[in-house]
Each structure stands twice: as structure tokens, then as C-alpha cells.
Amino acid sequence: MNRQLRYIRAVKESNKPVEKIFFLNKVPVLPLSFRPIMPEAEGRAVADINYLYRDAMLTKKALEMANSIPYADDEVKGEFRHAQQKAVEAIAGVTDPLGKWPEKREPAGIVEQIKGRKKAKEGYFQRRVLRKTQDLSGRSVITPDPKLGVDEVGIPEDMAWNIYRPFIVKRLRGKGYSFVDIEKLIEKRSEIARNELEQEMAVRPVMLNRPPSLHKFSFLAFRPHIVPGKNIKLPGLVVKGFNADFDGDAMMVHVPVRDEAVAEAHRKLMASKNLFNPRDDTPIVMPSKEANVGLYRASQTEAGRNKLKEILPEDLHSFIDEGPLTGKRISQLLTEVGTKYPDQYKKVVHELKLLGDEVAYRSGFTVSIRDLLVR
């Protein structure tokens, strides 16, 4: 109530007619740098807002002409006034532009350019708080990639271009490119834009989340790499913490925005920084299934034990000679590595998994569809 009274008092003290306070009689025009017109080989690229300003000027001239004719019909003048109002509203972006345009080429007003035209993603936060499209996250089904390291994840190319788009725009804008040129470079996925994408992915990690988020291992950071297809590629070493399986499970991908968030993701959220279960101090990042079988078989032969020793630090070689690597002893071995050599853990566990997979495959314990003969 106090705010309303102050507002009414300010209107009264202004000594201006009410119509000049509540009605806009001049349309603000953006500087040319915010609505560029760029020459091109096949004509010129024109910022959308210029078309809307043109419509407003044409309707203004038509209305002035109608008002200058004494015998002009009042209904016709009313239609021109309505068109003038629509043209100004289109500049603001609160209504559709005048005339007919192809759906994908319809010029966008100021509000639309700020919030975007895409439908907002569902969810309480997006729908109730932001009320606009959020392109810094994605979602897809996870599939395994044994070649990926502990801190690596494969992101589909389309998803990578989408979630890193604002950062590519910022980089290119800092190098002097106009927004019109940037839009074309990204849409064509040119070498210039791709180079900026790769540089941004090298310094800005992604964070993976598998709902429901019951503990810290449900939300980990990874260094992204572009992979073909539509699926997220995940190293099998980290699925235990996510409580995930490769049977159609989907995960969310998020990109940190602020520098502080990026630094914290590197410092605290990388998978290699979250090795042990705080409940019992057992490794959470470790081989499983066929890899464990392969490690067990490798530890039963002299050649296999020698390969295991090549992977491990020298003072842990005796652990291999004490007996075969059962699941429990693999956990004990990795606990020793994580405790004594935390910086080497992700390299050691990755190489152990690769060795286990290879031995399991060569021994015939695991097969693929390519191993089957179909008659």
C-alpha cells in the first residue's frame, strides 16, 4: 500500500498529463551495433529488429496519411492505429510481427531475443522460476566405452554444441565477431566454431547426475569428449557410484557456468577425487564383472602376474604373489593404491580394467554378437 501511495503521489507531483505518463509516444531505437546489417556474398544479413522498425515506420506513415485526408473513414483510421500498436508491440517482442513470415524466419522482438523461442523444459525450477529455455543441460541413455579413463565421458556431438553454445558465443564475441556471423558459424559448425568448442570443453567439465540423487556419488564431474551417435559414453569403472546399469538407464548432463563452479568441479567433483565409499572406506571406482574375472585368471599364471606387476607400484608387487585376485583382494589392492598413491589411482585402475577385459575376452568367458555364427 505504501508503494502504491508513493507512486500516485509521484504522478500527481509530476504536473504532466496522465496520457504522457502512462502511454508511450516515442519508440526507443537500439543503436546500430545491436542491430547490424552485414554484407554477404548473396546479399546482406539483416538483424531481425530492423524489419520490425521498418514495419513501425510504414504503419506510422500510413496513419499520418489517413489522418491528413479529411474524408477518410474513421474505421480505416482505427485499423491503421491498431496496426501501429501491433507494430510497436512486435518490436518489444510481446506479440507476433505484422505480415506473413515463414515460421523459422519470423523476426523476433527484443523480449524473444532475450529469452529465446524454444519451449521451456519441464520441471518446477524451469517452469516456475526461470520460465525460459535452459540449454546448459542435456539428457541421454548411457552406454559403456572401456577406452575412456576414470575422469572422461563421451558426449554426443549435437548435445555438445547445444550445452556449450553460450560459451562458444562468448569466445567468438570476444574475438570481434558479430552476433550474426557467430550464429552462422555455429549453425554451419565451421572449423572456427569447432575450435572454440574444443577449447571450451578442454577447460570446462560436465557434471553427470543420475536421479534419484541419494548421495554424492550420484553427481560427479568429467572431462568431456565428442563421440558419434546419440548416447552418452561412460567408463564402466564409475557406474557403481551412480548405481547405474547399461540396460537403458539415462543420465542428466550439466555444464557449470561461473568460474568458481568450474574450479570446484575440478577440485572436488571429479570421479578421481571420490574414490572411496565413506561408509566403509572401500573403493567405489573399481573394475567389475568380466574385468574381475579376467584379473582373477591373470593372477593365476606367471605371465599374467608379470603384467599385473607392470601396472602396479613396485612396493605392491608382493601383493600379487600372495594369491589370486578375488573380488575382495582386488578391493584391498585398490585401497592400498588409493591410500599410498592417490595420484596414480585412476591410471592404475584403468589399466587393470583393460587387462582384465582382455584376459576375459581371450579366455572365452565373454563373447559378443560378432562371435556368433548365424546360419
C-alpha positions in Angstrom: 0.0 0.0 0.0 2.8 2.4 0.8 4.5 1.8 -2.5 1.2 2.5 -4.3 0.7 5.7 -2.4 4.2 6.9 -3.3 3.5 6.0 -7.0 0.3 8.1 -7.0 2.0 11.0 -5.2 4.8 11.0 -7.8 2.3 11.1 -10.7 0.5 14.0 -9.1 3.7 15.9 -8.4 5.0 15.5 -12.0 2.4 18.0 -13.3 2.2 16.1 -16.6 -1.0 14.9 -18.4 -1.9 11.3 -17.5 -1.6 10.2 -21.1 2.0 11.3 -21.3 2.8 9.3 -18.2 1.0 6.0 -19.0 1.3 6.0 -22.8 4.4 5.7 -24.9 4.6 8.4 -27.6 8.1 7.7 -28.8 9.7 4.3 -29.6 13.2 3.7 -28.4 15.6 2.7 -31.2 18.5 0.4 -30.4 22.0 1.6 -31.6 23.1 0.1 -34.9 25.7 -2.1 -33.2 22.9 -4.1 -31.6 21.0 -4.5 -34.9 23.8 -4.9 -37.5 23.3 -5.1 -41.3 26.2 -7.2 -42.7 27.1 -7.6 -46.4 27.3 -11.1 -47.7 28.1 -12.8 -51.0 24.4 -13.4 -51.7 23.1 -10.1 -50.4 23.2 -9.0 -46.8 22.4 -10.3 -43.4 19.9 -8.1 -41.5 19.2 -8.3 -37.8 15.5 -9.1 -37.1 14.7 -6.0 -35.2 15.4 -3.9 -38.3 12.4 -5.4 -40.1 10.2 -4.6 -37.1 11.4 -1.0 -37.0 10.6 -0.8 -40.7 7.0 -2.0 -40.1 6.5 0.5 -37.4 7.7 3.4 -39.7 5.5 2.2 -42.6 2.4 2.0 -40.3 3.1 5.4 -38.9 3.3 7.0 -42.3 0.1 5.2 -43.4 -1.7 6.5 -40.2 -0.4 10.1 -40.8 -1.6 9.9 -44.4 -5.1 8.7 -43.3 -5.3 11.5 -40.7 -4.4 14.1 -43.3 -7.4 13.1 -45.5 -10.5 15.0 -44.3 -12.9 12.5 -45.7 -11.1 9.3 -44.6 -13.3 6.8 -42.9 -12.9 6.6 -39.1 -13.0 2.8 -39.3 -10.0 2.9 -41.6 -8.1 5.2 -39.3 -8.9 2.8 -36.4 -7.4 -0.1 -38.4 -4.2 1.9 -39.0 -4.0 2.9 -35.3 -4.4 -0.8 -34.4 -1.6 -1.8 -36.9 0.6 0.9 -35.4 0.1 -0.5 -31.9 0.8 -4.1 -33.1 4.0 -2.9 -34.8 5.3 -1.3 -31.6 4.3 -4.4 -29.6 6.2 -6.6 -32.1 9.3 -4.5 -31.5 9.1 -5.2 -27.8 8.5 -8.9 -28.6 5.2 -9.3 -26.9 3.2 -10.1 -30.0 3.7 -11.5 -33.5 5.1 -9.2 -36.2 2.9 -7.7 -38.9 2.6 -9.6 -42.2 3.2 -13.2 -43.0 6.6 -14.8 -42.5 7.9 -18.4 -42.7 7.8 -19.9 -39.2 11.6 -20.2 -38.9 12.3 -16.8 -40.4 9.8 -14.7 -38.5 11.7 -11.8 -37.0 12.0 -11.8 -33.2 11.3 -8.8 -30.9 13.5 -7.7 -28.0 11.9 -10.0 -25.4 12.0 -13.0 -27.7 15.7 -12.4 -28.5 16.5 -12.3 -24.7 14.5 -15.4 -23.6 14.6 -17.4 -26.9 11.8 -19.1 -28.7 12.2 -22.7 -27.6 9.7 -24.1 -25.2 10.9 -24.2 -21.6 11.9 -27.6 -20.3 9.5 -29.2 -17.8 10.3 -29.1 -14.1 9.4 -26.8 -11.2 12.5 -24.7 -11.3 12.4 -24.1 -15.1 8.6 -23.6 -15.3 8.0 -21.6 -12.1 11.3 -19.7 -11.6 13.1 -19.3 -14.9 10.2 -19.5 -17.3 12.6 -19.8 -20.2 14.7 -22.3 -22.1 17.7 -23.7 -20.3 20.3 -25.0 -22.8 23.1 -25.8 -20.3 21.9 -29.3 -19.7 21.1 -32.4 -21.6 19.8 -36.0 -21.1 20.5 -39.3 -22.9 20.9 -43.0 -22.4 24.3 -44.2 -21.2 26.4 -46.9 -22.9 29.8 -48.3 -22.0 33.1 -47.3 -23.5 36.0 -49.3 -22.0 38.6 -47.0 -23.6 37.5 -44.0 -21.5 39.5 -43.1 -18.4 38.1 -42.6 -15.0 37.6 -38.8 -15.4 36.4 -39.0 -19.0 32.9 -39.1 -20.6 31.7 -39.2 -24.2 29.1 -36.5 -25.1 27.1 -36.8 -28.4 28.1 -34.1 -30.8 24.6 -32.5 -31.0 24.4 -32.3 -27.3 27.9 -30.8 -27.0 27.0 -28.0 -29.5 23.8 -27.3 -27.6 25.1 -27.2 -24.0 28.3 -25.3 -24.8 26.7 -22.8 -27.2 26.7 -19.8 -24.9 30.4 -20.2 -24.1 31.2 -20.5 -27.8 29.3 -17.3 -28.5 31.2 -15.5 -25.7 34.5 -16.7 -27.0 33.8 -15.6 -30.6 32.3 -12.3 -29.5 35.5 -11.6 -27.6 37.4 -12.1 -30.8 35.3 -9.4 -32.6 32.7 -11.5 -34.5 29.2 -10.0 -34.7 26.2 -11.9 -33.4 25.0 -12.5 -37.0 28.4 -14.0 -38.0 28.5 -16.1 -34.8 25.1 -17.5 -35.5 26.2 -18.6 -39.0 29.5 -20.1 -37.8 27.7 -22.2 -35.2 24.9 -23.3 -37.4 27.3 -24.5 -40.1 29.6 -26.0 -37.4 32.5 -24.3 -39.0 36.1 -25.0 -38.2 36.4 -21.7 -36.3 33.4 -22.5 -34.1 34.5 -26.1 -33.6 37.9 -25.0 -32.4 36.3 -22.8 -29.8 34.0 -25.7 -28.8 37.0 -28.0 -28.3 38.9 -25.3 -26.3 35.9 -24.7 -24.0 35.4 -28.4 -23.4 39.1 -28.8 -22.5 38.7 -26.3 -19.6 35.0 -26.6 -18.6 34.0 -30.1 -17.4 30.5 -31.5 -17.4 28.6 -32.9 -14.4 26.7 -36.1 -14.7 23.7 -36.9 -12.5 21.5 -40.0 -12.3 18.3 -39.4 -10.3 17.4 -40.0 -7.6 20.4 -38.2 -6.0 20.8 -40.1 -2.8 24.5 -39.4 -2.1 27.5 -37.5 -3.5 28.4 -40.3 -6.0 25.1 -39.5 -7.9 26.7 -36.2 -9.1 30.2 -36.4 -10.5 32.3 -34.2 -12.9 34.1 -35.5 -16.0 36.2 -34.2 -18.9 34.0 -34.4 -22.0 34.9 -35.7 -25.4 32.7 -35.6 -28.5 31.5 -39.0 -29.7 29.3 -40.0 -32.6 25.7 -41.2 -32.1 23.1 -40.1 -29.6 24.2 -41.8 -26.4 26.4 -40.7 -23.5 29.6 -42.9 -23.3 30.6 -43.7 -19.8 33.5 -45.7 -18.4 32.3 -48.8 -16.6 34.6 -48.1 -13.6 32.2 -45.3 -12.3 28.8 -46.9 -12.7 28.9 -48.4 -9.2 28.7 -45.0 -7.5 25.8 -44.0 -9.8 24.1 -47.3 -9.1 23.6 -47.5 -12.9 23.5 -50.2 -15.4 23.9 -50.2 -19.2 20.3 -51.5 -19.8 18.7 -48.3 -20.9 19.5 -46.1 -17.9 19.6 -42.3 -18.7 21.6 -39.6 -17.1 21.5 -35.8 -17.0 24.4 -33.7 -18.2 25.0 -30.2 -16.7 27.6 -27.5 -17.5 28.9 -25.3 -14.7 28.7 -21.6 -15.6 30.7 -19.5 -13.1 34.4 -19.8 -12.7 34.0 -20.7 -9.1 31.8 -23.7 -10.1 34.3 -24.8 -12.7 37.1 -24.7 -10.2 35.1 -26.6 -7.6 34.1 -29.3 -10.1 37.8 -29.8 -10.9 38.8 -29.8 -7.3 36.0 -31.8 -5.6 33.7 -33.4 -8.1 35.9 -35.3 -10.5 35.4 -39.1 -10.2 39.1 -39.5 -9.3 38.5 -37.2 -6.3 35.8 -39.5 -5.0 37.4 -42.9 -4.8 36.1 -44.4 -1.5 32.8 -45.1 0.0 32.7 -43.0 3.2 30.5 -45.7 4.9 33.3 -48.4 4.9 36.3 -46.9 3.1 36.0 -49.4 0.2 36.8 -48.4 -3.3 33.8 -47.0 -5.3 35.8 -46.7 -8.5 36.9 -50.2 -9.4 36.5 -53.0 -12.1 33.6 -55.3 -12.0 32.0 -58.3 -13.8 34.1 -59.6 -16.7 37.1 -57.4 -15.8 37.3 -59.0 -12.3 37.1 -62.5 -13.9 40.0 -61.5 -16.2 42.1 -60.2 -13.3 41.5 -63.4 -11.4 42.6 -65.5 -14.3 45.6 -63.3 -15.0 46.8 -63.7 -11.3 46.9 -67.5 -11.7 49.6 -67.5 -14.4 53.2 -66.3 -14.3 52.7 -64.2 -17.4 49.6 -62.6 -16.0 51.2 -61.8 -12.7 54.1 -60.1 -14.5 51.6 -57.9 -16.4 49.9 -57.0 -13.2 53.2 -56.0 -11.6 54.0 -53.8 -14.6 50.8 -51.8 -13.8 51.3 -51.5 -10.0 53.9 -49.5 -8.0 56.9 -51.7 -7.0 56.2 -52.0 -3.3 52.8 -53.6 -4.1 54.3 -56.4 -6.3 54.3 -58.7 -3.3 50.5 -58.5 -3.0 50.3 -60.2 -6.4 52.5 -63.1 -5.2 50.4 -63.7 -2.1 47.5 -65.3 -4.0 44.9 -64.9 -6.8 43.0 -61.7 -7.1 39.5 -62.4 -5.9 36.9 -59.6 -5.8 37.8 -59.0 -2.1 41.5 -58.9 -2.8 41.0 -56.5 -5.8 39.2 -54.2 -3.4 42.1 -54.5 -0.8 44.7 -53.9 -3.5 43.0 -50.7 -4.8 42.6 -49.5 -1.3 46.3 -49.7 -0.9 46.9 -47.9 -4.2 44.4 -45.1 -3.2 45.9 -44.7 0.2 49.6 -44.7 -0.8 49.4 -43.4 -4.4 46.2 -41.4 -4.8 47.6 -39.5 -7.8 48.3 -42.8 -9.6 44.9 -44.4 -8.8 43.0 -43.5 -11.9 45.8 -44.7 -14.2 46.3 -47.9 -12.3 42.6 -48.8 -12.1 42.1 -48.0 -15.8 45.0 -50.3 -16.9 43.8 -53.1 -14.5 40.4 -52.9 -16.1 41.8 -53.0 -19.6 43.9 -56.0 -18.7 41.0 -57.8 -17.1 38.8 -57.2 -20.1 41.4 -58.5 -22.5 42.1 -61.7 -20.5 38.4 -62.4 -20.0 37.8 -62.0 -23.7 40.7 -64.1 -24.8 39.7 -66.9 -22.4 36.3 -67.1 -23.9 34.5 -66.0 -20.7 32.7 -63.2 -22.6 31.5 -63.1 -26.1 29.9 -60.5 -28.4 27.3 -60.8 -31.2 30.2 -60.8 -33.7 31.5 -64.1 -32.2 28.2 -65.9 -33.1 27.8 -67.7 -36.4 24.4 -67.3 -37.8 23.3 -69.9 -40.4 
